[in-house]
Amino acid sequence: MATIDINTTQKAWKNLTQILFVPRTESEYKQLVAMLDNLIDEIGENENHPLASLMEIIGVLIENYEQENVPDL
């Protein structure tokens, strides 16, 4: 198992916080939805694309927000 270098992780995280976060407001939710749309346009169904995992993570964040904040139709 690889050792996580917290300093390297912290430096990388600073570059990701604008696109990878837990949405707490509708505005943040919409920002993630827009990012997911862009990723889908770029990646399509290519599971081997370098950003495929990011697309999946953002999808989970959106799904969790919807479960907690969007009423069932």
VENHU-V55783 format. One record per backbone hydrogen bond with DSSP energy under -0.5 kcal/mol. NH is the residue of the N-H (numbers start at 1). CO is the residue of the C=O. E is the energy in kcal/mol with one decimal. If there is no record, write none. Layout:
BEGIN
nh: (NH:NH)
co: (CO:CO)
e: (E:E)
END
This chain:
BEGIN
nh: (5:6:9:10:11:12:13:14:15:15:16:16:17:19:20:23:29:30:31:32:33:34:35:36:37:38:39:40:41:42:43:44:46:47:49:52:55:56:57:58:59:60:61:62:63:64:65:66:67:68:69:70:71)
co: (3:4:5:6:7:8:9:10:11:12:12:13:13:16:16:21:25:26:27:28:29:30:31:32:33:34:35:36:37:38:39:40:43:45:46:49:51:52:53:54:55:56:57:58:59:60:61:62:63:64:65:66:69)
e: (-0.6:-1.0:-2.5:-2.5:-2.0:-2.3:-2.6:-1.4:-0.6:-1.0:-0.6:-1.3:-1.5:-1.9:-2.3:-0.7:-2.4:-2.7:-1.9:-2.2:-2.3:-2.3:-2.1:-2.8:-2.5:-2.1:-2.4:-2.8:-2.2:-2.0:-3.4:-2.1:-1.8:-1.3:-1.6:-1.9:-2.3:-2.0:-2.5:-2.6:-2.0:-1.9:-2.3:-2.4:-2.4:-2.6:-2.0:-2.6:-2.3:-1.6:-2.2:-2.2:-0.6)
END
